[in-house]
Amino acid sequence: MLARLGPRGQFSGGYSHLVALADAMAAMKETHHFYPVLFYFRFQKPYYSVSAQAYLTLDTVSLIRSTLAGEDTAWLKEAAAVEALWRVAQMLVVTLETTFLPGDPPVTKAVDPRERQRWRAHWGRGMSRLAEAGIAVAQEEAAVQAYIDLRTQWWPHIARLAPAMAYRSTDVEGRGPEVS
């Protein structure tokens, strides 16, 4: 998605799509707030789920903030739509989590090394795809660490929410069934 929003590093046209996405996420959050019964509705395809939509949104923002490089995209990292996407998507999953799931939301903690390695590989694929699209990317260790730090803030909430909505976290990430 991010590569299509800024082909050859030109994000000015794609920014309007980020604004629209932020508006849609805010509407989704408000709709769930006013009609909490929606929590119990399930789409047949996991990519329509709230957890999948929040995953896509938060992963995109994490890639924007950690991986885009250069002065041409510095403005995007600080843009209002990117901040709105970050806040609204997190607010949505945490609100659903605290309203419908027993116990407290997870506290950010150390990430399992296997999970960290999986996130690193995901970042690498994303970074490569962005580079192929002609977008300037940061390839140093600090970029992947920034991505992992950002993902640590939101992934535990989505991983906890997805099964409660009758999806596996692997469905939400689009990886297919979990391999034992």
Secondary structure, 3 states (H helix, E strand, C coil): CHHHHCHHHCCCCCHHHHHHHHHHHHHHHHHHHHCHHHHHCCCCCHHHCHHHHHHHHHHHHHHHHHHECCHHHHHHHCCHHHHHHHHHHHHHHHHHHHHHCCCCCCCCCCCCHHHHHHHHHHHHHHHHHHHHCCCCECCCHHHHHHHHHHHHHHHHHHHHHHHHCCCCHHHHHCCCCCCC
